[in-house]
Amino acid sequence: MTNLSDLGRLLIVVGGVLMLLGLVLLLSGRVPFLGRMPGDINIRRGNITLYFPVVTCLMLSIILTVVVNLILVLLRRR
């Protein structure tokens, strides 16, 4: 019976993560600077458009690293 309890907890956590990811995707269009930061590369030639959000990816990576590290520090104190 313990395996089913663990599986149930895992499914709840995965569902919560999916819900948060969906919420982030819904709200990401409302952040004005997301995807249009200086340093993002946008090339338009005729019918072809190439977009490389270099700086946006770097900023999101830094922010997510700080948030995850804060969460891990808070969980270790218990």
N, CA, C and O atoms as a Tripos MOL2 file, in Angstrom:
@<TRIPOS>MOLECULE
protein
  312   311    78     0     0
PROTEIN
NO_CHARGES

@<TRIPOS>ATOM
      1 N           0.8140   -1.1940    0.0000 N.3       1 MET1
      2 CA          0.0000    0.0000    0.0000 C.3       1 MET1
      3 C           0.8570    1.2570    0.0000 C.2       1 MET1
      4 O           0.4060    2.3130   -0.4430 O.2       1 MET1
      5 N           2.0840    1.1570    0.4900 N.am      2 THR2
      6 CA          2.9600    2.3160    0.5430 C.3       2 THR2
      7 C           3.3220    2.7940   -0.8540 C.2       2 THR2
      8 O           3.4430    3.9960   -1.0900 O.2       2 THR2
      9 N           3.4950    1.8700   -1.7680 N.am      3 ASN3
     10 CA          3.8520    2.2620   -3.1340 C.3       3 ASN3
     11 C           2.7490    3.0890   -3.7690 C.2       3 ASN3
     12 O           3.0310    4.0290   -4.5120 O.2       3 ASN3
     13 N           1.4940    2.7540   -3.4870 N.am      4 LEU4
     14 CA          0.3930    3.5310   -4.0440 C.3       4 LEU4
     15 C           0.3290    4.9230   -3.4180 C.2       4 LEU4
     16 O          -0.0260    5.8890   -4.0940 O.2       4 LEU4
     17 N           0.6630    5.0310   -2.1520 N.am      5 SER5
     18 CA          0.6980    6.3420   -1.5090 C.3       5 SER5
     19 C           1.7900    7.2120   -2.1270 C.2       5 SER5
     20 O           1.5810    8.3980   -2.3820 O.2       5 SER5
     21 N           2.9460    6.6150   -2.3610 N.am      6 ASP6
     22 CA          4.0430    7.3510   -2.9960 C.3       6 ASP6
     23 C           3.6730    7.7670   -4.4190 C.2       6 ASP6
     24 O           3.9770    8.8810   -4.8450 O.2       6 ASP6
     25 N           3.0210    6.8740   -5.1430 N.am      7 LEU7
     26 CA          2.5860    7.1840   -6.4990 C.3       7 LEU7
     27 C           1.5600    8.3120   -6.4870 C.2       7 LEU7
     28 O           1.5960    9.1950   -7.3430 O.2       7 LEU7
     29 N           0.6530    8.2840   -5.5260 N.am      8 GLY8
     30 CA         -0.3390    9.3490   -5.4060 C.3       8 GLY8
     31 C           0.3020   10.6940   -5.1270 C.2       8 GLY8
     32 O          -0.0820   11.7010   -5.7230 O.2       8 GLY8
     33 N           1.2700   10.7230   -4.2350 N.am      9 ARG9
     34 CA          1.9930   11.9680   -3.9470 C.3       9 ARG9
     35 C           2.7380   12.4670   -5.1760 C.2       9 ARG9
     36 O           2.7400   13.6630   -5.4710 O.2       9 ARG9
     37 N           3.3690   11.5450   -5.8890 N.am     10 LEU10
     38 CA          4.0940   11.9200   -7.0960 C.3      10 LEU10
     39 C           3.1490   12.5260   -8.1310 C.2      10 LEU10
     40 O           3.4800   13.5330   -8.7560 O.2      10 LEU10
     41 N           1.9850   11.9240   -8.3130 N.am     11 LEU11
     42 CA          1.0130   12.4490   -9.2750 C.3      11 LEU11
     43 C           0.5050   13.8300   -8.8660 C.2      11 LEU11
     44 O           0.2770   14.6840   -9.7230 O.2      11 LEU11
     45 N           0.3290   14.0560   -7.5670 N.am     12 ILE12
     46 CA         -0.1000   15.3730   -7.0890 C.3      12 ILE12
     47 C           0.9770   16.4130   -7.3550 C.2      12 ILE12
     48 O           0.6670   17.5240   -7.7850 O.2      12 ILE12
     49 N           2.2300   16.0730   -7.1080 N.am     13 VAL13
     50 CA          3.3290   17.0070   -7.3480 C.3      13 VAL13
     51 C           3.4740   17.3050   -8.8360 C.2      13 VAL13
     52 O           3.6460   18.4610   -9.2220 O.2      13 VAL13
     53 N           3.4060   16.2820   -9.6660 N.am     14 VAL14
     54 CA          3.5150   16.4790  -11.1160 C.3      14 VAL14
     55 C           2.3550   17.3390  -11.6180 C.2      14 VAL14
     56 O           2.5500   18.2130  -12.4620 O.2      14 VAL14
     57 N           1.1600   17.0940  -11.1060 N.am     15 GLY15
     58 CA          0.0020   17.9060  -11.4840 C.3      15 GLY15
     59 C           0.1760   19.3600  -11.0690 C.2      15 GLY15
     60 O          -0.1720   20.2680  -11.8250 O.2      15 GLY15
     61 N           0.7100   19.5850   -9.8750 N.am     16 GLY16
     62 CA          0.9600   20.9520   -9.4130 C.3      16 GLY16
     63 C           1.9900   21.6610  -10.2670 C.2      16 GLY16
     64 O           1.8380   22.8430  -10.5770 O.2      16 GLY16
     65 N           3.0400   20.9460  -10.6490 N.am     17 VAL17
     66 CA          4.0730   21.5360  -11.4990 C.3      17 VAL17
     67 C           3.4890   21.8770  -12.8690 C.2      17 VAL17
     68 O           3.7760   22.9410  -13.4170 O.2      17 VAL17
     69 N           2.6770   20.9870  -13.4190 N.am     18 LEU18
     70 CA          2.0430   21.2610  -14.7110 C.3      18 LEU18
     71 C           1.0920   22.4500  -14.6250 C.2      18 LEU18
     72 O           1.0030   23.2510  -15.5560 O.2      18 LEU18
     73 N           0.3840   22.5620  -13.5080 N.am     19 MET19
     74 CA         -0.5240   23.6840  -13.3270 C.3      19 MET19
     75 C           0.2510   25.0010  -13.2590 C.2      19 MET19
     76 O          -0.1460   25.9870  -13.8790 O.2      19 MET19
     77 N           1.3490   25.0200  -12.5120 N.am     20 LEU20
     78 CA          2.1740   26.2220  -12.4310 C.3      20 LEU20
     79 C           2.7900   26.5730  -13.7780 C.2      20 LEU20
     80 O           2.8740   27.7490  -14.1320 O.2      20 LEU20
     81 N           3.2190   25.5710  -14.5290 N.am     21 LEU21
     82 CA          3.7870   25.8210  -15.8490 C.3      21 LEU21
     83 C           2.7260   26.4140  -16.7760 C.2      21 LEU21
     84 O           3.0150   27.3400  -17.5330 O.2      21 LEU21
     85 N           1.5220   25.8960  -16.7240 N.am     22 GLY22
     86 CA          0.4450   26.4440  -17.5300 C.3      22 GLY22
     87 C           0.1210   27.8760  -17.1510 C.2      22 GLY22
     88 O          -0.1420   28.7060  -18.0210 O.2      22 GLY22
     89 N           0.1380   28.1720  -15.8610 N.am     23 LEU23
     90 CA         -0.1160   29.5330  -15.3960 C.3      23 LEU23
     91 C           0.9620   30.4930  -15.8700 C.2      23 LEU23
     92 O           0.6690   31.6190  -16.2710 O.2      23 LEU23
     93 N           2.2040   30.0450  -15.8230 N.am     24 VAL24
     94 CA          3.3140   30.8770  -16.3010 C.3      24 VAL24
     95 C           3.1680   31.1390  -17.7990 C.2      24 VAL24
     96 O           3.3980   32.2580  -18.2580 O.2      24 VAL24
     97 N           2.7920   30.1240  -18.5550 N.am     25 LEU25
     98 CA          2.6240   30.3130  -19.9940 C.3      25 LEU25
     99 C           1.4670   31.2580  -20.3090 C.2      25 LEU25
    100 O           1.5450   32.0420  -21.2560 O.2      25 LEU25
    101 N           0.4000   31.1860  -19.5210 N.am     26 LEU26
    102 CA         -0.7310   32.0930  -19.7340 C.3      26 LEU26
    103 C          -0.3620   33.5430  -19.4290 C.2      26 LEU26
    104 O          -0.7810   34.4580  -20.1370 O.2      26 LEU26
    105 N           0.4180   33.7450  -18.3790 N.am     27 LEU27
    106 CA          0.7530   35.1030  -17.9540 C.3      27 LEU27
    107 C           1.9920   35.6680  -18.6440 C.2      27 LEU27
    108 O           2.2720   36.8600  -18.5140 O.2      27 LEU27
    109 N           2.7350   34.8440  -19.3710 N.am     28 SER28
    110 CA          3.9730   35.3210  -19.9790 C.3      28 SER28
    111 C           3.7300   36.3660  -21.0620 C.2      28 SER28
    112 O           4.6080   37.1910  -21.3160 O.2      28 SER28
    113 N           2.5830   36.3560  -21.6970 N.am     29 GLY29
    114 CA          2.2880   37.3590  -22.7120 C.3      29 GLY29
    115 C           2.0150   38.7290  -22.1260 C.2      29 GLY29
    116 O           2.0510   39.7240  -22.8490 O.2      29 GLY29
    117 N           1.7450   38.8020  -20.8430 N.am     30 ARG30
    118 CA          1.4360   40.0720  -20.1880 C.3      30 ARG30
    119 C           2.6740   40.7790  -19.6480 C.2      30 ARG30
    120 O           2.5780   41.9270  -19.2130 O.2      30 ARG30
    121 N           3.8210   40.1300  -19.6640 N.am     31 VAL31
    122 CA          5.0600   40.7550  -19.2170 C.3      31 VAL31
    123 C           5.6190   41.5210  -20.4060 C.2      31 VAL31
    124 O           5.9930   40.9080  -21.4060 O.2      31 VAL31
    125 N           5.6850   42.8630  -20.3200 N.am     32 PRO32
    126 CA          6.0040   43.6630  -21.5120 C.3      32 PRO32
    127 C           7.4120   43.4670  -22.0530 C.2      32 PRO32
    128 O           7.6070   43.5320  -23.2670 O.2      32 PRO32
    129 N           8.3940   43.2320  -21.2000 N.am     33 PHE33
    130 CA          9.7720   43.1520  -21.6780 C.3      33 PHE33
    131 C          10.1950   41.7440  -22.0650 C.2      33 PHE33
    132 O          11.2660   41.5680  -22.6460 O.2      33 PHE33
    133 N           9.3920   40.7450  -21.7630 N.am     34 LEU34
    134 CA          9.7630   39.3550  -22.0090 C.3      34 LEU34
    135 C           9.8000   39.0690  -23.5070 C.2      34 LEU34
    136 O           8.7760   39.1540  -24.1850 O.2      34 LEU34
    137 N          10.9640   38.7370  -24.0130 N.am     35 GLY35
    138 CA         11.1270   38.4250  -25.4230 C.3      35 GLY35
    139 C          11.5090   39.6100  -26.2870 C.2      35 GLY35
    140 O          11.7280   39.4500  -27.4870 O.2      35 GLY35
    141 N          11.5940   40.7880  -25.7070 N.am     36 ARG36
    142 CA         11.9530   41.9810  -26.4880 C.3      36 ARG36
    143 C          13.0360   42.7860  -25.7900 C.2      36 ARG36
    144 O          13.0170   44.0160  -25.8130 O.2      36 ARG36
    145 N          13.9570   42.1060  -25.1850 N.am     37 MET37
    146 CA         15.0110   42.8050  -24.4600 C.3      37 MET37
    147 C          16.1370   43.1890  -25.4110 C.2      37 MET37
    148 O          16.3360   42.5450  -26.4400 O.2      37 MET37
    149 N          16.8780   44.2490  -25.0590 N.am     38 PRO38
    150 CA         18.0490   44.5960  -25.8670 C.3      38 PRO38
    151 C          19.0430   43.4370  -25.8330 C.2      38 PRO38
    152 O          19.3420   42.9070  -24.7630 O.2      38 PRO38
    153 N          19.5370   43.0580  -26.9550 N.am     39 GLY39
    154 CA         20.4510   41.9210  -27.0310 C.3      39 GLY39
    155 C          19.8040   40.7000  -27.6390 C.2      39 GLY39
    156 O          20.5100   39.7830  -28.0610 O.2      39 GLY39
    157 N          18.4750   40.6540  -27.7000 N.am     40 ASP40
    158 CA         17.7960   39.5800  -28.4050 C.3      40 ASP40
    159 C          17.9810   39.7950  -29.8980 C.2      40 ASP40
    160 O          17.8590   40.9160  -30.3910 O.2      40 ASP40
    161 N          18.2700   38.7370  -30.6040 N.am     41 ILE41
    162 CA         18.5780   38.8350  -32.0320 C.3      41 ILE41
    163 C          17.3220   38.5380  -32.8420 C.2      41 ILE41
    164 O          16.6780   37.5060  -32.6550 O.2      41 ILE41
    165 N          16.9810   39.4600  -33.7480 N.am     42 ASN42
    166 CA         15.8200   39.3180  -34.6100 C.3      42 ASN42
    167 C          16.2590   39.6310  -36.0390 C.2      42 ASN42
    168 O          16.6350   40.7630  -36.3430 O.2      42 ASN42
    169 N          16.2110   38.6240  -36.9170 N.am     43 ILE43
    170 CA         16.6460   38.7840  -38.3070 C.3      43 ILE43
    171 C          15.4490   38.5430  -39.2240 C.2      43 ILE43
    172 O          14.8180   37.4870  -39.1720 O.2      43 ILE43
    173 N          15.1440   39.5340  -40.0650 N.am     44 ARG44
    174 CA         14.0520   39.3940  -41.0380 C.3      44 ARG44
    175 C          14.6200   39.5580  -42.4410 C.2      44 ARG44
    176 O          15.2200   40.5820  -42.7680 O.2      44 ARG44
    177 N          14.4270   38.5540  -43.2490 N.am     45 ARG45
    178 CA         14.8660   38.5810  -44.6520 C.3      45 ARG45
    179 C          13.7380   38.0110  -45.5100 C.2      45 ARG45
    180 O          13.5480   36.7960  -45.5540 O.2      45 ARG45
    181 N          13.0100   38.8570  -46.1730 N.am     46 GLY46
    182 CA         11.9240   38.3960  -47.0360 C.3      46 GLY46
    183 C          10.8320   37.7060  -46.2330 C.2      46 GLY46
    184 O          10.2280   38.3090  -45.3470 O.2      46 GLY46
    185 N          10.5820   36.4400  -46.5470 N.am     47 ASN47
    186 CA          9.5490   35.6640  -45.8590 C.3      47 ASN47
    187 C          10.0690   34.9080  -44.6460 C.2      47 ASN47
    188 O           9.3040   34.2040  -43.9870 O.2      47 ASN47
    189 N          11.3420   35.0370  -44.3430 N.am     48 ILE48
    190 CA         11.9590   34.2780  -43.2520 C.3      48 ILE48
    191 C          12.2680   35.2040  -42.0880 C.2      48 ILE48
    192 O          12.8390   36.2800  -42.2700 O.2      48 ILE48
    193 N          11.8890   34.7800  -40.9030 N.am     49 THR49
    194 CA         12.2090   35.5240  -39.6840 C.3      49 THR49
    195 C          12.8940   34.5770  -38.7060 C.2      49 THR49
    196 O          12.3540   33.5190  -38.3810 O.2      49 THR49
    197 N          14.0690   34.9480  -38.2410 N.am     50 LEU50
    198 CA         14.8010   34.1920  -37.2290 C.3      50 LEU50
    199 C          14.8600   35.0280  -35.9590 C.2      50 LEU50
    200 O          15.2030   36.2100  -35.9970 O.2      50 LEU50
    201 N          14.5290   34.4150  -34.8510 N.am     51 TYR51
    202 CA         14.5210   35.1310  -33.5810 C.3      51 TYR51
    203 C          15.2830   34.3150  -32.5500 C.2      51 TYR51
    204 O          14.9690   33.1470  -32.3200 O.2      51 TYR51
    205 N          16.2810   34.9250  -31.9310 N.am     52 PHE52
    206 CA         17.0970   34.2810  -30.9080 C.3      52 PHE52
    207 C          17.0340   35.1220  -29.6350 C.2      52 PHE52
    208 O          17.7290   36.1340  -29.5460 O.2      52 PHE52
    209 N          16.2210   34.7360  -28.6440 N.am     53 PRO53
    210 CA         16.0930   35.5180  -27.4140 C.3      53 PRO53
    211 C          17.2370   35.2430  -26.4360 C.2      53 PRO53
    212 O          17.0270   34.6590  -25.3730 O.2      53 PRO53
    213 N          18.4350   35.6660  -26.8010 N.am     54 VAL54
    214 CA         19.6380   35.3690  -26.0270 C.3      54 VAL54
    215 C          19.5660   35.9990  -24.6300 C.2      54 VAL54
    216 O          19.7190   35.2970  -23.6310 O.2      54 VAL54
    217 N          19.3390   37.2840  -24.5550 N.am     55 VAL55
    218 CA         19.3370   37.9870  -23.2680 C.3      55 VAL55
    219 C          18.1320   37.5710  -22.4290 C.2      55 VAL55
    220 O          18.2450   37.4520  -21.2090 O.2      55 VAL55
    221 N          16.9930   37.3510  -23.0570 N.am     56 THR56
    222 CA         15.8140   36.9030  -22.3180 C.3      56 THR56
    223 C          16.0880   35.5560  -21.6630 C.2      56 THR56
    224 O          15.7240   35.3480  -20.5050 O.2      56 THR56
    225 N          16.7230   34.6410  -22.3840 N.am     57 CYS57
    226 CA         17.0550   33.3290  -21.8130 C.3      57 CYS57
    227 C          18.0460   33.4530  -20.6580 C.2      57 CYS57
    228 O          17.9150   32.7620  -19.6480 O.2      57 CYS57
    229 N          19.0310   34.3300  -20.8070 N.am     58 LEU58
    230 CA         20.0010   34.5300  -19.7270 C.3      58 LEU58
    231 C          19.3310   35.0890  -18.4650 C.2      58 LEU58
    232 O          19.6070   34.6380  -17.3530 O.2      58 LEU58
    233 N          18.4480   36.0750  -18.6520 N.am     59 MET59
    234 CA         17.7580   36.6680  -17.5000 C.3      59 MET59
    235 C          16.8460   35.6530  -16.8130 C.2      59 MET59
    236 O          16.8290   35.5690  -15.5850 O.2      59 MET59
    237 N          16.0900   34.8830  -17.5930 N.am     60 LEU60
    238 CA         15.2170   33.8580  -17.0030 C.3      60 LEU60
    239 C          16.0390   32.7970  -16.2780 C.2      60 LEU60
    240 O          15.6340   32.3100  -15.2220 O.2      60 LEU60
    241 N          17.1830   32.4420  -16.8350 N.am     61 SER61
    242 CA         18.0510   31.4560  -16.1950 C.3      61 SER61
    243 C          18.5680   31.9650  -14.8550 C.2      61 SER61
    244 O          18.5880   31.2180  -13.8760 O.2      61 SER61
    245 N          18.9820   33.2120  -14.8010 N.am     62 ILE62
    246 CA         19.4760   33.7930  -13.5520 C.3      62 ILE62
    247 C          18.3660   33.8660  -12.5130 C.2      62 ILE62
    248 O          18.5700   33.5110  -11.3520 O.2      62 ILE62
    249 N          17.1950   34.3270  -12.9320 N.am     63 ILE63
    250 CA         16.0660   34.4500  -11.9900 C.3      63 ILE63
    251 C          15.6510   33.0880  -11.4600 C.2      63 ILE63
    252 O          15.4470   32.9310  -10.2560 O.2      63 ILE63
    253 N          15.5220   32.0960  -12.3410 N.am     64 LEU64
    254 CA         15.1190   30.7610  -11.9000 C.3      64 LEU64
    255 C          16.1840   30.1110  -11.0120 C.2      64 LEU64
    256 O          15.8440   29.3840  -10.0780 O.2      64 LEU64
    257 N          17.4550   30.3580  -11.2880 N.am     65 THR65
    258 CA         18.5230   29.8260  -10.4440 C.3      65 THR65
    259 C          18.4410   30.3970   -9.0360 C.2      65 THR65
    260 O          18.5840   29.6610   -8.0600 O.2      65 THR65
    261 N          18.2130   31.6930   -8.9230 N.am     66 VAL66
    262 CA         18.0920   32.3260   -7.6110 C.3      66 VAL66
    263 C          16.8710   31.7760   -6.8590 C.2      66 VAL66
    264 O          16.9650   31.4710   -5.6700 O.2      66 VAL66
    265 N          15.7370   31.6510   -7.5420 N.am     67 VAL67
    266 CA         14.5110   31.1630   -6.8970 C.3      67 VAL67
    267 C          14.6910   29.7210   -6.4170 C.2      67 VAL67
    268 O          14.3330   29.3950   -5.2860 O.2      67 VAL67
    269 N          15.2420   28.8630   -7.2680 N.am     68 VAL68
    270 CA         15.4370   27.4600   -6.8830 C.3      68 VAL68
    271 C          16.4190   27.3540   -5.7260 C.2      68 VAL68
    272 O          16.1980   26.5620   -4.8100 O.2      68 VAL68
    273 N          17.4990   28.1320   -5.7430 N.am     69 ASN69
    274 CA         18.4580   28.0900   -4.6370 C.3      69 ASN69
    275 C          17.8350   28.5850   -3.3390 C.2      69 ASN69
    276 O          18.1160   28.0270   -2.2780 O.2      69 ASN69
    277 N          16.9960   29.6180   -3.3950 N.am     70 LEU70
    278 CA         16.3090   30.0750   -2.1880 C.3      70 LEU70
    279 C          15.3860   29.0080   -1.6360 C.2      70 LEU70
    280 O          15.3330   28.7990   -0.4240 O.2      70 LEU70
    281 N          14.6610   28.3320   -2.5040 N.am     71 ILE71
    282 CA         13.7690   27.2600   -2.0600 C.3      71 ILE71
    283 C          14.5680   26.1320   -1.4250 C.2      71 ILE71
    284 O          14.1690   25.6050   -0.3870 O.2      71 ILE71
    285 N          15.6890   25.7540   -2.0290 N.am     72 LEU72
    286 CA         16.5090   24.6860   -1.4630 C.3      72 LEU72
    287 C          17.0960   25.0750   -0.1140 C.2      72 LEU72
    288 O          17.1670   24.2410    0.7880 O.2      72 LEU72
    289 N          17.5170   26.3260    0.0390 N.am     73 VAL73
    290 CA         18.0470   26.7890    1.3270 C.3      73 VAL73
    291 C          16.9700   26.7480    2.3910 C.2      73 VAL73
    292 O          17.2240   26.3300    3.5200 O.2      73 VAL73
    293 N          15.7670   27.1790    2.0390 N.am     74 LEU74
    294 CA         14.6590   27.1640    3.0030 C.3      74 LEU74
    295 C          14.2690   25.7340    3.3820 C.2      74 LEU74
    296 O          13.9040   25.4860    4.5310 O.2      74 LEU74
    297 N          14.3390   24.7930    2.4420 N.am     75 LEU75
    298 CA         13.9880   23.4040    2.7590 C.3      75 LEU75
    299 C          15.0470   22.7320    3.6040 C.2      75 LEU75
    300 O          14.7260   21.8350    4.3820 O.2      75 LEU75
    301 N          16.3030   23.1370    3.4780 N.am     76 ARG76
    302 CA         17.3810   22.5210    4.2700 C.3      76 ARG76
    303 C          17.3250   22.9680    5.7340 C.2      76 ARG76
    304 O          17.8300   22.2560    6.6020 O.2      76 ARG76
    305 N          16.7410   24.0980    6.0250 N.am     77 ARG77
    306 CA         16.6960   24.6040    7.4130 C.3      77 ARG77
    307 C          15.7710   23.8030    8.2990 C.2      77 ARG77
    308 O          15.8750   23.8810    9.5230 O.2      77 ARG77
    309 N          14.8770   23.0450    7.7220 N.am     78 ARG78
    310 CA         13.8970   22.2910    8.5210 C.3      78 ARG78
    311 C          14.4820   21.0830    9.1540 C.2      78 ARG78
    312 O          13.7820   20.3520    9.8540 O.2      78 ARG78
@<TRIPOS>BOND
     1     1     2 1
     2     2     3 1
     3     3     4 2
     4     3     5 am
     5     5     6 1
     6     6     7 1
     7     7     8 2
     8     7     9 am
     9     9    10 1
    10    10    11 1
    11    11    12 2
    12    11    13 am
    13    13    14 1
    14    14    15 1
    15    15    16 2
    16    15    17 am
    17    17    18 1
    18    18    19 1
    19    19    20 2
    20    19    21 am
    21    21    22 1
    22    22    23 1
    23    23    24 2
    24    23    25 am
    25    25    26 1
    26    26    27 1
    27    27    28 2
    28    27    29 am
    29    29    30 1
    30    30    31 1
    31    31    32 2
    32    31    33 am
    33    33    34 1
    34    34    35 1
    35    35    36 2
    36    35    37 am
    37    37    38 1
    38    38    39 1
    39    39    40 2
    40    39    41 am
    41    41    42 1
    42    42    43 1
    43    43    44 2
    44    43    45 am
    45    45    46 1
    46    46    47 1
    47    47    48 2
    48    47    49 am
    49    49    50 1
    50    50    51 1
    51    51    52 2
    52    51    53 am
    53    53    54 1
    54    54    55 1
    55    55    56 2
    56    55    57 am
    57    57    58 1
    58    58    59 1
    59    59    60 2
    60    59    61 am
    61    61    62 1
    62    62    63 1
    63    63    64 2
    64    63    65 am
    65    65    66 1
    66    66    67 1
    67    67    68 2
    68    67    69 am
    69    69    70 1
    70    70    71 1
    71    71    72 2
    72    71    73 am
    73    73    74 1
    74    74    75 1
    75    75    76 2
    76    75    77 am
    77    77    78 1
    78    78    79 1
    79    79    80 2
    80    79    81 am
    81    81    82 1
    82    82    83 1
    83    83    84 2
    84    83    85 am
    85    85    86 1
    86    86    87 1
    87    87    88 2
    88    87    89 am
    89    89    90 1
    90    90    91 1
    91    91    92 2
    92    91    93 am
    93    93    94 1
    94    94    95 1
    95    95    96 2
    96    95    97 am
    97    97    98 1
    98    98    99 1
    99    99   100 2
   100    99   101 am
   101   101   102 1
   102   102   103 1
   103   103   104 2
   104   103   105 am
   105   105   106 1
   106   106   107 1
   107   107   108 2
   108   107   109 am
   109   109   110 1
   110   110   111 1
   111   111   112 2
   112   111   113 am
   113   113   114 1
   114   114   115 1
   115   115   116 2
   116   115   117 am
   117   117   118 1
   118   118   119 1
   119   119   120 2
   120   119   121 am
   121   121   122 1
   122   122   123 1
   123   123   124 2
   124   123   125 am
   125   125   126 1
   126   126   127 1
   127   127   128 2
   128   127   129 am
   129   129   130 1
   130   130   131 1
   131   131   132 2
   132   131   133 am
   133   133   134 1
   134   134   135 1
   135   135   136 2
   136   135   137 am
   137   137   138 1
   138   138   139 1
   139   139   140 2
   140   139   141 am
   141   141   142 1
   142   142   143 1
   143   143   144 2
   144   143   145 am
   145   145   146 1
   146   146   147 1
   147   147   148 2
   148   147   149 am
   149   149   150 1
   150   150   151 1
   151   151   152 2
   152   151   153 am
   153   153   154 1
   154   154   155 1
   155   155   156 2
   156   155   157 am
   157   157   158 1
   158   158   159 1
   159   159   160 2
   160   159   161 am
   161   161   162 1
   162   162   163 1
   163   163   164 2
   164   163   165 am
   165   165   166 1
   166   166   167 1
   167   167   168 2
   168   167   169 am
   169   169   170 1
   170   170   171 1
   171   171   172 2
   172   171   173 am
   173   173   174 1
   174   174   175 1
   175   175   176 2
   176   175   177 am
   177   177   178 1
   178   178   179 1
   179   179   180 2
   180   179   181 am
   181   181   182 1
   182   182   183 1
   183   183   184 2
   184   183   185 am
   185   185   186 1
   186   186   187 1
   187   187   188 2
   188   187   189 am
   189   189   190 1
   190   190   191 1
   191   191   192 2
   192   191   193 am
   193   193   194 1
   194   194   195 1
   195   195   196 2
   196   195   197 am
   197   197   198 1
   198   198   199 1
   199   199   200 2
   200   199   201 am
   201   201   202 1
   202   202   203 1
   203   203   204 2
   204   203   205 am
   205   205   206 1
   206   206   207 1
   207   207   208 2
   208   207   209 am
   209   209   210 1
   210   210   211 1
   211   211   212 2
   212   211   213 am
   213   213   214 1
   214   214   215 1
   215   215   216 2
   216   215   217 am
   217   217   218 1
   218   218   219 1
   219   219   220 2
   220   219   221 am
   221   221   222 1
   222   222   223 1
   223   223   224 2
   224   223   225 am
   225   225   226 1
   226   226   227 1
   227   227   228 2
   228   227   229 am
   229   229   230 1
   230   230   231 1
   231   231   232 2
   232   231   233 am
   233   233   234 1
   234   234   235 1
   235   235   236 2
   236   235   237 am
   237   237   238 1
   238   238   239 1
   239   239   240 2
   240   239   241 am
   241   241   242 1
   242   242   243 1
   243   243   244 2
   244   243   245 am
   245   245   246 1
   246   246   247 1
   247   247   248 2
   248   247   249 am
   249   249   250 1
   250   250   251 1
   251   251   252 2
   252   251   253 am
   253   253   254 1
   254   254   255 1
   255   255   256 2
   256   255   257 am
   257   257   258 1
   258   258   259 1
   259   259   260 2
   260   259   261 am
   261   261   262 1
   262   262   263 1
   263   263   264 2
   264   263   265 am
   265   265   266 1
   266   266   267 1
   267   267   268 2
   268   267   269 am
   269   269   270 1
   270   270   271 1
   271   271   272 2
   272   271   273 am
   273   273   274 1
   274   274   275 1
   275   275   276 2
   276   275   277 am
   277   277   278 1
   278   278   279 1
   279   279   280 2
   280   279   281 am
   281   281   282 1
   282   282   283 1
   283   283   284 2
   284   283   285 am
   285   285   286 1
   286   286   287 1
   287   287   288 2
   288   287   289 am
   289   289   290 1
   290   290   291 1
   291   291   292 2
   292   291   293 am
   293   293   294 1
   294   294   295 1
   295   295   296 2
   296   295   297 am
   297   297   298 1
   298   298   299 1
   299   299   300 2
   300   299   301 am
   301   301   302 1
   302   302   303 1
   303   303   304 2
   304   303   305 am
   305   305   306 1
   306   306   307 1
   307   307   308 2
   308   307   309 am
   309   309   310 1
   310   310   311 1
   311   311   312 2
@<TRIPOS>SUBSTRUCTURE
     1 MET1         2 RESIDUE 1 A MET
     2 THR2         6 RESIDUE 1 A THR
     3 ASN3        10 RESIDUE 1 A ASN
     4 LEU4        14 RESIDUE 1 A LEU
     5 SER5        18 RESIDUE 1 A SER
     6 ASP6        22 RESIDUE 1 A ASP
     7 LEU7        26 RESIDUE 1 A LEU
     8 GLY8        30 RESIDUE 1 A GLY
     9 ARG9        34 RESIDUE 1 A ARG
    10 LEU10       38 RESIDUE 1 A LEU
    11 LEU11       42 RESIDUE 1 A LEU
    12 ILE12       46 RESIDUE 1 A ILE
    13 VAL13       50 RESIDUE 1 A VAL
    14 VAL14       54 RESIDUE 1 A VAL
    15 GLY15       58 RESIDUE 1 A GLY
    16 GLY16       62 RESIDUE 1 A GLY
    17 VAL17       66 RESIDUE 1 A VAL
    18 LEU18       70 RESIDUE 1 A LEU
    19 MET19       74 RESIDUE 1 A MET
    20 LEU20       78 RESIDUE 1 A LEU
    21 LEU21       82 RESIDUE 1 A LEU
    22 GLY22       86 RESIDUE 1 A GLY
    23 LEU23       90 RESIDUE 1 A LEU
    24 VAL24       94 RESIDUE 1 A VAL
    25 LEU25       98 RESIDUE 1 A LEU
    26 LEU26      102 RESIDUE 1 A LEU
    27 LEU27      106 RESIDUE 1 A LEU
    28 SER28      110 RESIDUE 1 A SER
    29 GLY29      114 RESIDUE 1 A GLY
    30 ARG30      118 RESIDUE 1 A ARG
    31 VAL31      122 RESIDUE 1 A VAL
    32 PRO32      126 RESIDUE 1 A PRO
    33 PHE33      130 RESIDUE 1 A PHE
    34 LEU34      134 RESIDUE 1 A LEU
    35 GLY35      138 RESIDUE 1 A GLY
    36 ARG36      142 RESIDUE 1 A ARG
    37 MET37      146 RESIDUE 1 A MET
    38 PRO38      150 RESIDUE 1 A PRO
    39 GLY39      154 RESIDUE 1 A GLY
    40 ASP40      158 RESIDUE 1 A ASP
    41 ILE41      162 RESIDUE 1 A ILE
    42 ASN42      166 RESIDUE 1 A ASN
    43 ILE43      170 RESIDUE 1 A ILE
    44 ARG44      174 RESIDUE 1 A ARG
    45 ARG45      178 RESIDUE 1 A ARG
    46 GLY46      182 RESIDUE 1 A GLY
    47 ASN47      186 RESIDUE 1 A ASN
    48 ILE48      190 RESIDUE 1 A ILE
    49 THR49      194 RESIDUE 1 A THR
    50 LEU50      198 RESIDUE 1 A LEU
    51 TYR51      202 RESIDUE 1 A TYR
    52 PHE52      206 RESIDUE 1 A PHE
    53 PRO53      210 RESIDUE 1 A PRO
    54 VAL54      214 RESIDUE 1 A VAL
    55 VAL55      218 RESIDUE 1 A VAL
    56 THR56      222 RESIDUE 1 A THR
    57 CYS57      226 RESIDUE 1 A CYS
    58 LEU58      230 RESIDUE 1 A LEU
    59 MET59      234 RESIDUE 1 A MET
    60 LEU60      238 RESIDUE 1 A LEU
    61 SER61      242 RESIDUE 1 A SER
    62 ILE62      246 RESIDUE 1 A ILE
    63 ILE63      250 RESIDUE 1 A ILE
    64 LEU64      254 RESIDUE 1 A LEU
    65 THR65      258 RESIDUE 1 A THR
    66 VAL66      262 RESIDUE 1 A VAL
    67 VAL67      266 RESIDUE 1 A VAL
    68 VAL68      270 RESIDUE 1 A VAL
    69 ASN69      274 RESIDUE 1 A ASN
    70 LEU70      278 RESIDUE 1 A LEU
    71 ILE71      282 RESIDUE 1 A ILE
    72 LEU72      286 RESIDUE 1 A LEU
    73 VAL73      290 RESIDUE 1 A VAL
    74 LEU74      294 RESIDUE 1 A LEU
    75 LEU75      298 RESIDUE 1 A LEU
    76 ARG76      302 RESIDUE 1 A ARG
    77 ARG77      306 RESIDUE 1 A ARG
    78 ARG78      310 RESIDUE 1 A ARG
